[in-house]
Every structure is written in C-alpha cells, then in structure tokens.
Amino acid sequence: MTTGILVTGGAGFIGSHHVRTLLGRAGPPDVSVTVLDKLTYSGNPANLDPVREHPAFTFVKGDICDQELVDDLMARHDDVVHFAAESHVDRSILSSAEFVRTNVLGTQTLLDAALRHHVRTFVHVSTDEVYGSIDTGAWTEESPLLPNSPYSASKAASDLLALSYHRTHGLDVRVTRCSNNYGPHQYPEKVVPLFVTNLLEGLKVPLYGDGGNVRDWLHVDDHVHGIELVRTRGRAGEVYNIGGGTELTNRDLTGLLLDACGAGPDRIEHVPDRKGHDRRYCVDWTKIRDELGYRPRTDFTTGLAGTVAWYRTRRSWWEPLKTVTGVTA
C-alpha cells in the first residue's frame, strides 16, 4: 500500500533534499510525495528537477495559510513533513510579521486540516534556536524554550502549538529540532553558502562580532536521515533533537572556508554583531540515538569539502539568487 506524504516547503534547501531522498534509489518503497511550496525567494523549483518526472511526485504551488488548498491536500495524504517556514534570523529582526504569519498561523492551518482528515503522522521540523543560548553543556528535549530572535520565537510558538494538538486532540505529532545545517542547494544568505560564494566571486566575508559564536554543524543528509527515523519509528507527542557532533566557532568555520577556497584572512570583513546574537547552541541527541539508532554519517571535513565543490561547479544555480544580506549563524 502506497503512503502519501505531503511535504511543505519542499522546494527549499532541507525540504527538497528530503524529497529527493524519499524518491531516490535508496528511498523507502511505495511512497508518493506531494510538495506544497509558495516559492518565496528561498524556494527554488530547480531543487526538484531530479525528481520532477518521477511518477510518484506532484508539485503544488501554494501557501500553507490557504485553508481551502491545505484542506484539499490533507484529505489525500497519510503523513505530513512540515518544513515550510520563514527562517532567516536577520530578516526577522528587520520585520517579524511574515514570520508570525507563516510559522505560527501557517502551522495552525496545517494542524487543523490534519486533525479534520485524521492524518496518520505529522512531523514538525523545528530548530535548536528555540532553546536560546547555552554557555556549557547541551540542551535536552526537556530544556525550557528561551528564544531570543523573532524567528526563533515564532518557531517556538509553532512547536508548542503542534504539541498541543497531540495533548488536546490526540493527533500524532512528532517534533524535530536540528542544529545548523549545511550542504548543497542552501540559499546563499546562510553562512556557509554566503561565505563560499563570496569567496568564489573575489568578495570579502562578513564575520559578526568577535567570531566567537559557537554552532554545532549537521550535514543536510544526516538531518533528513534523522527526520525519516522520526517519521517512521518515532513516538507520538515526542520531541527529538538532531545534532551533527561538530562544534565550531564562527571564526574557526571561516578559517576552514578560507582554506577550502584558497583565500587568506585579508578576505574577512569584521562587522558589528547581530542584535540578540545567541552565543552558543548545542543539542543533546542521546534520545534519538538510543531510541531510533540515529548517528551522523557524514564526516564534517568530507561534507564541507563536498559542499564547497558543489557551489564551485554550480554557479548557474546560485548566481541568479545571490544577494549579500548578511549571515545566519
């Protein structure tokens, strides 16, 4: 029996990787995939070209806040994997209205439709940024949510809303919270593709503050692997942290990217720190490891080299998208 999976935001970086994985040779058997994507600036139809002709693939351009459209799609699917979100912190600082609309109201629209049509599993994809900043140690899934940016606050709200539908209505909701992703097809406003494409163009890279902010890095392939474990084997009403196991300061990451692109430290431009910039993120992913057998499979050195190589040979993909708006890290 075929499982129908609705993937929201499936033309974006992580969502499209998930779709390509589901419909690839190593993907699960007997699935059909519908992508619902509004195709805002970071949604790129080219990300779905490898699966566009697949008989089990359908693309629908639309807004997750469109109740009639969402209701129609939800009635025809078994599982939902909800990626669609406004996600760039700098943009949320400039204006938060669209973040609240998409991340909170859009999620509520999806949840209501999933409840009406008795969807089997609803996977809500979130972020470690909802926890705020941590000086030492790591957040567990039981840690309090202390978001510091409008973006992370809107994601925290959507997490709590999604979990409330399980507790109140019994809807099978599963929440994932990931660390910083990197890999091919990432929109060039995020730190890795922004820095790589700047360096390839002979430009400088903007490093916030003293560069001491620490992030845990997770290859997109490992993230999608974790999401699939949660979708197929996770427990209803549970939160699962998905980490990469590679902690770096932004300064150290910048050094690695400079080396990979054959550039020197003179290409660094020190810029004023972002408002409310979280100092350190770190998730404890013991739960998903012990319950579901998750472990990162992509060595960071190998993954970063492959990512840089992808951008080096895909100028036709990123040059039309390129706007230097800052860095999320």
C-alpha positions as a printed Julia matrix, in Angstrom:
329×3 Matrix{Float64}:
   0.0    0.0     0.0
   1.39   3.39   -1.01
   1.99   6.01    1.69
   1.12   9.52    0.56
   3.48  12.11    2.09
   2.76  15.84    1.98
   5.98  17.86    2.24
   5.51  21.56    2.92
   8.35  23.84    1.9
   9.67  21.04   -0.3
  11.37  23.38   -2.78
  13.68  24.79   -0.11
  17.1   23.59    0.99
  16.24  20.87    3.51
  12.76  20.07    2.2
  13.98  19.41   -1.34
  16.76  17.18   -0.02
  14.13  15.21    1.86
  12.02  14.85   -1.28
  14.98  13.78   -3.42
  15.87  11.23   -0.73
  12.34   9.83   -0.5
  12.12   9.35   -4.26
  15.73   8.27   -4.79
  17.07   4.77   -5.25
  17.7    4.34   -1.53
  14.35   5.82   -0.52
  11.51   3.88    1.07
   9.34   1.73   -1.23
   5.73   2.52   -2.01
   5.62   6.25   -1.27
   4.17   9.13   -3.21
   5.23  12.69   -2.48
   3.37  15.97   -2.91
   5.32  19.18   -2.39
   3.41  22.27   -1.29
   5.57  25.36   -1.65
   4.77  29.05   -2.07
   8.06  29.58   -3.95
   9.13  32.64   -2.0
  12.68  33.89   -2.58
  14.32  30.83   -0.98
  12.12  28.21   -2.65
  13.77  27.13   -5.89
  11.98  24.88   -8.41
  15.39  23.79   -9.73
  15.95  21.97   -6.42
  13.28  19.49   -7.5
  14.45  18.93  -11.09
  15.95  15.48  -10.29
  12.52  14.13   -9.29
  10.22  16.24  -11.43
   9.46  13.4   -13.85
   9.12  10.76  -11.15
   5.66   9.15  -11.39
   5.19   9.42   -7.62
   5.94  13.17   -7.49
   3.46  16.06   -7.54
   4.17  19.75   -7.11
   1.59  22.26   -5.91
   2.39  25.95   -5.72
   0.53  27.42   -2.78
   0.52  28.96    0.67
   0.25  26.9     3.86
  -2.07  29.64    5.15
  -4.56  28.88    2.35
  -7.11  26.85    4.32
  -9.07  25.59    1.3
  -5.97  24.36   -0.53
  -4.46  22.8     2.58
  -7.72  21.05    3.39
  -7.92  19.56   -0.08
  -4.34  18.27    0.03
  -4.53  16.94    3.57
  -7.51  14.78    2.68
  -5.34  12.86    0.21
  -2.25  12.16    2.32
  -1.23   9.88    5.16
   1.81  11.68    6.56
   2.93  15.32    6.7
   6.51  16.55    6.98
   6.3   20.27    7.67
   9.39  22.24    6.63
   7.73  25.43    5.35
   8.93  28.41    7.36
  10.48  31.82    7.23
  13.93  31.04    8.64
  16.45  33.86    8.22
  17.17  35.5    11.58
  18.38  38.8    10.12
  15.17  39.21    8.14
  13.1   38.51   11.26
  14.93  41.28   13.1
  14.05  43.75   10.35
  10.4   42.67   10.21
   8.71  39.85   12.09
   5.16  39.94   10.67
   5.73  37.38    7.92
   7.48  35.07   10.37
   4.46  35.04   12.67
   2.07  34.57    9.75
   3.93  31.68    8.13
   5.48  29.94   11.1
   2.57  30.21   13.52
  -0.64  30.74   11.53
   0.56  28.51    8.7
   1.34  25.71   11.13
  -2.06  26.14   12.77
  -3.78  25.87    9.37
  -1.94  22.62    8.65
  -2.67  21.17   12.08
  -6.4   21.92   11.85
  -6.59  20.24    8.45
  -4.55  17.25    9.65
  -6.96  16.84   12.55
 -10.04  17.07   10.32
  -8.73  14.41    7.95
  -7.2   12.06   10.52
  -3.66  12.29    9.18
  -1.57   9.4    10.49
   1.67  11.26   11.34
   2.57  14.97   11.43
   6.32  15.68   11.65
   7.0   19.28   12.59
  10.56  20.31   11.66
  11.98  22.9    14.04
  15.34  24.26   15.19
  17.7   24.28   18.15
  17.36  28.08   18.19
  14.13  27.74   20.18
  16.24  26.88   23.24
  18.1   30.2    23.19
  21.79  30.21   24.14
  23.74  27.84   26.38
  27.2   28.54   27.81
  28.17  24.96   28.63
  26.65  21.52   28.21
  23.8   20.72   25.85
  20.04  21.07   25.71
  17.88  18.01   26.11
  14.36  17.82   24.76
  13.11  18.74   28.24
  15.06  22.02   28.37
  12.94  25.18   28.57
  12.37  27.2    25.42
  14.04  30.63   25.67
  14.16  32.03   22.13
  15.96  35.33   21.57
  15.07  36.34   17.99
  11.67  36.9    16.38
  12.45  33.93   14.11
  13.18  31.52   16.95
  10.24  32.85   18.96
   7.89  32.12   16.07
   9.32  28.61   15.75
   8.97  28.01   19.5
   5.34  29.09   19.25
   4.73  26.68   16.38
   6.42  23.84   18.32
   4.18  24.37   21.32
   1.1   24.69   19.14
   1.91  21.44   17.33
   2.49  19.56   20.57
  -0.76  20.92   22.0
  -2.67  19.22   19.16
  -1.27  15.91   20.36
  -2.08  16.58   24.01
  -5.53  18.03   23.36
  -6.73  16.1    20.32
  -4.53  13.02   20.16
  -3.03  13.98   16.8
   0.2   12.07   16.18
   2.63  14.99   16.18
   6.41  14.5    16.32
   8.77  17.47   16.6
  12.4   17.56   15.47
  14.9   20.25   16.5
  18.09  20.33   14.49
  21.43  22.09   14.78
  22.9   24.27   11.97
  22.58  22.59    8.58
  25.0   22.8     5.67
  25.2   21.15    2.27
  24.25  21.63   -1.4
  21.26  23.72   -2.5
  21.31  26.03    0.54
  20.16  29.55   -0.26
  23.16  31.91   -0.28
  22.14  34.08    2.65
  23.22  31.45    5.19
  26.77  31.42    6.48
  28.34  28.51    4.55
  26.96  29.28    1.07
  27.26  33.03    1.62
  30.92  32.79    2.55
  31.75  30.23   -0.16
  30.03  32.15   -2.95
  31.52  35.46   -1.77
  34.99  33.91   -1.83
  34.42  32.41   -5.27
  33.41  35.87   -6.5
  36.5   37.51   -5.01
  34.5   39.29   -2.32
  35.02  39.57    1.42
  33.07  37.6     4.01
  31.18  39.37    6.83
  32.11  37.92   10.23
  29.88  39.05   13.08
  31.47  40.49   16.24
  34.5   38.62   17.55
  33.57  35.45   15.65
  33.34  33.5    18.9
  29.74  32.32   18.49
  29.63  28.51   18.57
  27.43  26.26   16.44
  27.06  22.51   16.01
  27.15  21.58   12.31
  24.87  18.98   10.75
  25.04  17.85    7.13
  21.64  18.04    5.44
  21.84  14.34    4.53
  22.17  13.42    8.2
  19.31  15.74    9.11
  17.0   14.11    6.57
  18.07  10.68    7.81
  17.06  11.72   11.32
  13.72  13.09   10.14
  12.91   9.83    8.38
  13.72   7.86   11.53
  11.31  10.09   13.46
   8.59   9.83   10.78
   8.75   6.06   10.54
   9.8    4.98   14.04
   9.36   7.91   16.42
   6.74   8.23   19.14
   3.67  10.45   19.05
   3.91  13.62   21.12
   7.7   13.45   21.42
  10.48  15.91   20.6
  13.74  14.67   19.08
  16.94  16.72   18.9
  19.06  16.04   15.8
  22.72  17.06   16.13
  25.77  16.83   13.94
  28.52  16.41   16.52
  30.87  19.11   15.17
  31.13  22.26   17.29
  32.98  25.22   15.79
  33.23  28.91   16.46
  32.23  31.07   13.52
  35.84  32.23   13.44
  37.1   28.65   13.06
  34.48  27.85   10.43
  35.54  30.93    8.5
  39.14  29.74    8.57
  38.14  26.37    7.14
  36.14  28.03    4.36
  39.01  30.38    3.53
  41.35  27.4     3.24
  38.87  25.46    1.1
  38.57  28.39   -1.31
  42.27  29.23   -1.38
  41.79  32.61    0.3
  43.59  34.4     3.11
  42.46  36.22    6.28
  42.52  39.54    4.4
  39.18  38.48    2.92
  37.46  38.72    6.32
  35.39  41.84    6.98
  34.57  42.25   10.67
  31.04  43.64   11.03
  29.01  44.71   14.1
  27.37  41.83   15.91
  23.74  40.96   15.26
  21.14  42.1    17.77
  20.41  39.39   20.33
  23.02  37.09   18.79
  22.98  33.74   20.62
  26.48  32.84   21.79
  26.32  29.07   21.65
  23.95  26.33   20.52
  24.38  22.68   21.42
  21.79  19.9    21.44
  21.99  16.59   23.24
  20.87  13.97   20.72
  21.1   10.98   23.07
  17.35  10.37   22.79
  17.22   9.87   19.01
  20.43   7.83   19.18
  19.18   5.46   21.86
  15.55   5.19   20.7
  15.93   5.24   16.92
  19.57   4.41   16.24
  20.5    7.81   14.76
  24.14   8.78   14.31
  25.63  11.4    11.98
  27.11   9.58    9.0
  28.85  12.47    7.22
  32.33  13.39    8.43
  32.47  17.19    8.66
  35.73  17.55    6.72
  34.35  15.43    3.88
  30.94  17.09    3.98
  32.34  20.6     3.91
  34.71  19.79    1.04
  31.81  18.32   -0.94
  29.66  21.37   -0.23
  32.35  23.8    -1.39
  32.88  21.7    -4.53
  29.15  21.76   -5.26
  28.98  25.56   -5.14
  32.18  25.84   -7.15
  30.62  23.88  -10.01
  27.04  25.19   -9.73
  27.42  28.9   -10.47
  24.36  28.71  -12.72
  22.33  27.7    -9.64
  23.47  30.36   -7.17
  24.49  33.38   -9.23
  20.87  34.35  -10.06
  19.97  34.06   -6.36
  22.88  35.93   -4.91
  22.17  38.92   -2.7
  24.53  39.73    0.14
  22.15  40.37    3.04
  24.2   39.19    5.98
  24.78  35.86    7.64
  22.77  33.49    9.79
  24.94  31.56   12.21
